[in-house]
């Protein structure tokens, strides 16, 4: 066994040990719960644009993009555009012609202006409309034509029905070995009263949609190693690896 293999083996053992430490998992959930009222994820930017993600999840996506080297990254939910800029910058580092396609029902003017004037916009295309609108889905499929490696990220409306529709619509685009990442599955794991005045809550969120989806679709499995090594993530059960064509 060479030094690289020894290091990789050590990392695998570390992740396994983290996976069985229930106290540490409990502490992580407490930490996430206690930071929610402070909108902790709103405090970070990527190359100047608000990204609204845990730093841990940003690192996880960086690892996936570097490993997969996708031709196309599709993200539902744009907000301030930080994630689009992040994905574009990763594809820029990889070289080649990789592109990013973002979809949002309401791309606010001030956000569009800032995204379009960014140096990383050259790899980005945005579609305005609901991700579950058949017309938008048709545009996404047309844009995806001839792309061999596609990574899909779902981060728009967090209700069960909406995410379930997105999963059914866009999972066929994900190539074997790539991922379908569903953010904010953690809604299922925090107290109901933290999501007042929202259309989602316990029992009605991305995680319940993922559970339902996996019962009927054997192309995907949950990559538990990712959440086990992160400990802090908004996507428990949300990193879905495509294992079949």
LOGU-846605 format. One record per residue (C-alpha): residue in one letter; x, y, z. Coordinates in steps of 0.02 Angstrom, whole numbers, padded with zeros to 5 digits, always signed. Example, Ala and Ser with C-alpha at 12.3 -4.5 7.8 and 13.67 -1.06 7.14 Angstrom:
a+00615-00225+00390/s+00684-00053+00357/
This chain:
x+00000+00000+00000/x+00076+00167-00053/x+00064+00329+00046/x-00086+00394-00051/x-00183+00234-00022/x-00137+00238+00163/x-00203+00415+00177/x-00365+00372+00087/x-00389+00222+00201/x-00365+00333+00353/x-00495+00456+00287/x-00619+00314+00260/x-00592+00255+00438/x-00615+00433+00502/x-00781+00449+00411/x-00840+00280+00477/x-00797+00330+00655/x-00889+00494+00633/x-01041+00401+00568/x-01060+00301+00729/x-01030+00444+00852/x-01209+00482+00902/x-01158+00617+01026/x-01066+00713+00890/x-01214+00698+00772/x-01327+00761+00911/x-01214+00910+00945/x-01212+00952+00760/x-01402+00954+00754/x-01409+01066+00907/x-01282+01185+00830/x-01382+01196+00668/x-01544+01224+00762/x-01470+01363+00869/x-01397+01457+00720/x-01559+01458+00620/x-01635+01613+00705/x-01478+01710+00658/x-01490+01663+00473/x-01313+01597+00484/x-01305+01540+00302/x-01346+01716+00241/x-01178+01780+00302/x-01065+01704+00167/x-01021+01753-00010/x-00933+01672-00156/x-00830+01793-00262/x-00938+01935-00200/x-01113+01860-00216/x-01217+01796-00068/x-01219+01606-00078/x-01337+01562+00068/x-01260+01393+00107/x-01163+01314+00249/x-00976+01323+00212/x-00973+01133+00237/x-01097+01108+00095/x-00997+01223-00018/x-00844+01114+00013/x-00945+00957-00023/x-01006+01027-00189/x-00828+01077-00234/x-00772+00897-00206/x-00913+00829-00312/x-00884+00949-00456/x-00697+00914-00458/x-00728+00727-00456/x-00871+00721-00582/x-00808+00858-00700/x-00984+00890-00766/x-01024+00964-00936/x-01177+01045-00859/x-01236+01093-00685/x-01422+01128-00669/x-01485+01219-00515/x-01665+01259-00471/x-01673+01413-00360/x-01558+01560-00397/x-01589+01689-00258/x-01437+01806-00258/x-01340+01697-00378/x-01194+01649-00267/x-01212+01464-00304/x-01216+01496-00492/x-01056+01598-00478/x-00978+01461-00371/x-01020+01323-00495/x-00960+01430-00640/x-00795+01466-00553/x-00767+01280-00522/x-00800+01241-00705/x-00680+01381-00752/x-00544+01296-00648/x-00581+01131-00734/x-00565+01210-00906/x-00667+01150-01053/x-00840+01208-01100/x-00940+01166-00943/x-01097+01268-00918/x-01217+01314-00778/x-01406+01327-00800/x-01505+01415-00663/x-01694+01416-00646/x-01800+01528-00535/x-01982+01579-00535/x-01930+01759-00495/x-01757+01822-00542/x-01759+01991-00457/x-01691+02134-00561/x-01553+02186-00441/x-01491+02006-00428/x-01496+01981-00617/x-01393+02139-00642/x-01259+02083-00520/x-01251+01906-00590/x-01243+01963-00771/x-01101+02086-00740/x-00996+01957-00646/x-00841+01887-00734/x-00905+01709-00704/x-01069+01744-00795/x-00990+01686-00959/x-01035+01505-00916/x-01208+01543-00844/x-01382+01538-00924/x-01537+01584-00824/x-01718+01536-00854/x-01860+01628-00766/x-02011+01524-00724/x-02064+01381-00612/x-01947+01232-00619/x-02100+01119-00628/x-02180+01212-00774/x-02181+01093-00924/x-02122+01235-01037/x-01971+01268-00925/x-01934+01082-00913/x-01938+01071-01103/x-01811+01213-01114/x-01700+01126-00986/x-01702+00964-01084/x-01662+01056-01245/x-01517+01145-01161/x-01455+00978-01092/x-01450+00892-01261/x-01281+00813-01302/x-01216+00844-01124/x-01134+00683-01061/x-01106+00723-00876/x-01245+00818-00789/x-01255+00867-00605/x-01425+00926-00541/x-01455+01031-00384/x-01630+01062-00315/x-01645+01215-00204/x-01805+01307-00246/x-01975+01290-00160/x-01953+01168-00016/x-02126+01088-00008/x-02145+00900-00028/x-02251+00910-00186/x-02138+01036-00274/x-01978+00940-00239/x-02062+00775-00284/x-02109+00850-00452/x-01932+00915-00477/x-01858+00745-00435/x-01968+00659-00563/x-01936+00792-00695/x-01749+00811-00683/x-01679+00647-00613/x-01675+00568-00789/x-01547+00700-00839/x-01420+00645-00707/x-01284+00536-00780/x-01217+00378-00698/x-01082+00423-00571/x-01149+00599-00551/x-01263+00667-00416/x-01436+00736-00387/x-01417+00851-00236/x-01572+00902-00139/x-01542+01045-00018/x-01640+01087+00140/x-01690+00910+00181/x-01640+00963+00358/x-01811+01046+00376/x-01874+00875+00432/x-01749+00873+00576/x-01782+01039+00663/x-01927+01098+00772/x-02085+01143+00677/x-02095+01316+00757/x-01935+01372+00670/x-02027+01378+00503/x-02178+01486+00539/x-02258+01575+00392/x-02180+01451+00272/x-02270+01326+00160/x-02154+01186+00217/x-02125+01102+00386/x-02100+00931+00464/x-02185+00801+00356/x-02192+00919+00207/x-02017+00956+00144/x-01875+00899+00028/x-01826+00752+00138/x-02001+00675+00135/x-01999+00698-00055/x-01829+00610-00066/x-01890+00464+00040/x-02041+00443-00073/x-01935+00459-00230/x-01810+00327-00176/x-01948+00199-00146/x-01989+00205-00331/x-01821+00243-00412/x-01672+00126-00400/x-01554+00233-00503/x-01504+00331-00348/x-01435+00293-00176/x-01401+00410-00030/x-01215+00443-00011/x-01208+00441+00179/x-01019+00466+00181/x-01040+00647+00127/x-01156+00697+00269/x-01058+00592+00394/x-00896+00683+00359/x-00980+00854+00352/x-01084+00832+00511/x-01156+01004+00478/x-01260+01004+00318/x-01430+01062+00258/x-01440+00906+00149/x-01449+00748+00257/x-01512+00608+00142/x-01497+00736+00003/x-01335+00687-00083/x-01404+00559-00207/x-01278+00465-00313/x-01335+00399-00480/x-01281+00216-00490/x-01372+00160-00648/x-01387+00223-00827/
